[in-house]
Amino acid sequence: MSDDRLIVALDVPNIIAGMDIVNKLGETVSFYKIGLGMLTGGGLALADELKQEHSKRIFLDLKLFDIGATIEAAVKGIAKYELDFLTVHGDPSVVNAAKEGAAGSNLKILAVTILTSLDREDLNDNLYKSGEISDLVVERAGRAFEAGADGIIASPLESNKIRDLDSASGKLIITPGVRPKGSETEDQKRISTPHFAIQNGANHIVVGRPILRSSNPKKAAQEIVSEING
């Protein structure tokens, strides 16, 4: 039995590798994330196939960022695929344009706050303003909600603070940077376990490598669902 609070990141190079993982997971997983890494390997085609022929939910993680007219046009085109989630950068002007492009569809626009692979030293290098990461994430989330975002992407460590915002009522929180107990952190710096992420206010968690690199992906996914449920 699947639990759509678990979103599996299909971080593989092409549609063939993606379908191989989907077939191995079978009915255990109902929600998949497809990102930039697979875009030139048939990512949109796979998203469409999984949605239309396999009744899977699809999160297209493109983190779009551009001028308003370009964002609106891009999202309008993506909305025709009838997918579920799409990410854009959390700048209010970008979020607002994305919502215009998604008008009339069921596509949910998710705003990226600060990537879970970044820490304060990285933000200094990127010329972000000073302050604790958690405070900056909450501030960006609030501004994205006010601009119309249906949800945000944030670390599990900040989810509870975001959930406390008045503007977060009825909004989605999706958390990458989730690692099952005993997993390697790899390039993620702000992480938590599946159970903590959900208890801390997330609607969905995104997990990739701990499942994709497992000798038994289906069992790995089932164990994560068990962790979600405590």
N, C-alpha and C positions, 0 to 999 in steps of 0.2 A: 504494500500500500504506500503510495507516494505522499509526501508532505510538501506543499509548494512553498513553505517557508525556507526550504533549501533550494538555492539556485546554483546549479553546477556551471562553472565557467569553462566553456569549451576552448581553452587556450591551446589550440593545436593549429598546425599550419594550413590545413585545407579541409574541404568538405568530406573527403574520403575518411580522413582520420576522425573528423567530427562524428560522422555516422557510425563509425566503428565503436566509439565511446557510447553513443546513444543506444546502440543495439546491445551492448554489454550491460548497460544500466536498466534497460527495459522499462517496466512499469514502476520501478523504484523511484524514478525521478520524473517530474512533470514540468520542470521549469529550467531553462537553459539561458546562459549569457553568452553572446557572441560579440567579440570585440574587434579592435583594429587589426590585431595580429592575423586574423583570418579573412579580412576584408578582400584582399586580392586573391585569396584561395577559395573563393566561392561562398563567402560568409553570408551575403544577402540571399543567395539561392538556398543555402542551408536553412536560414531563418524562415524563409517562405515555405520550404518543404516540411520542416518540423511543425510549423503552425498549421498549415492547411491539410497536410496528409497524416500527421501523427498526433494532432490535437495537443501539442505542447505549448506552454506559455513561453514567450521569448522576450528577453531583455537585450536590446541592442546597445552596446556600450561603446559609443563613438566619442563621447566627451567633446561635442561640437563647440567651436569657438570662432566667431567671425562677426562681420558687421550684420546688423539686424536683417536687412533684405536677403542676404545670403542664407542666414540661419532659417528664416521663415520659408524660403524656397526649398531648402534641403529637407526640412522637417515635413513640409507638405508632401514631398515626394516619398519620404519614408512612411508617412502615415497610410499610404495606399497599400502597404503590405499587411496592414491590420495586426501589427505586433503589439506587445503589451507595454514595455518600458523603453525609454530612450534617454541617454544621458547627454547633458550639455554642461558647459561651465556655469558656475553659480552666479556670474555677474548679472545683476537685475535686467540689464538691457538684452542680454542673450536669452535669459529665461522668458522674458516677455515676448520676444520675437518667436521663440520656439512654440510658445502657447498659441500664438496667432497661426503658425503653420499647422499645428495639430488640431485646430478648431474643426468640429464636426466629426472627429474620430474618437476612438477609445484609447488612443495612445497616451500614456502617462509620461509627463516630462519630469525627469529627475535631475536635480542640480548637484554638481560635484562641489563639495566644500573645499577640503584640503586632502590630497591623496594620502592614503595610509602608509605609503612608502616614504613619506617625508617626516623629518623631525625639525626641531627649532633651528638647528644649524643649517639645514637645507633651506629653510625659509629665509634665513639671513642671507644666504648666497643668492637667493631669488629676489631679494630686495622687498620682502614682505614687511609690513609694519611690525613693530615690536609688540610683545604680549604673549601670553600663554597660548599654545595651539588650541586647547579646548575652548578658550574664550573666542578666538578668531573663528573657529568652526561654527560655534553657536551664533555668532554675529552674522556670518555669511549665510547660514541656514535661515535665519530670521528674514534677512533681506530677500533671499530667494523665494521664501513662502509669500512674502508681501508682493513679489513680482508675479506670482501665480503658479509657482512650481507645485506639482502634485506630490513631490517627495524629494528627499535628498539622499546623497551618498555620504556616509561619514563613518569614522572609526567606531567600533563598539564602545570605546572608552568615553565617547562624547554623546552617545545616544540618549542617555537619561537627561542630560542638561537640555538637549534639543527638544525632547518630549515635554519638558516643563514649559516651553514657550507657549504663550497663548495662540500664536499663529500656527503652531504645530497640530492643532486639533484637526483630526480627520486626515492628516497627511501621512505619507509613507516614509519610513526610514529603512534604508537598505545598507547593510554593513559588509564590506569586504574586510580583509585582514582577519579572517576567522580561521583558527587552526584547532583541529581536534586535539585532545590531550595526547601528549607525547610526540606531536609533529614538530618538524623544523620550522623556524620562523622565516628562513630564507631572506627575501628582500623586503619583507614587511617589518615595520618598526612599531606600529601601534595596533596590537592584536589582542584577541581574547578567544575563549572557547565558545562553541556554539550555544551552550546553555546560558552562559553569561550574557552573550549578545542579545538573545531573545528576552531574557529577564531584564536587561537594561533598556528595553524599549524598541528594539528592532522588529520590523515586520517580516523581513527576509534577511538571510545571510547568504553570502556568496563564497563558495569554496571551489577551488580548482585543483591545484597540484596534489593535495593529499588524496584526492580521488583518482585523478588522471594517472598518477604515478604508482598507484597501488597495484599489487599483483592480482587483486580481486576488487575492481572498482565498485561492483554492486554491493559487496559486503561493506566496503568503506563508507559508501553512501548510507547504507542502513544503520551503521554505527553512529554516523553523524546525526541522523534523525533521532536515534535513541538518546544521544547527548542533548539534543534540542529539548526533548521531553523530560530531561532531568534524570 
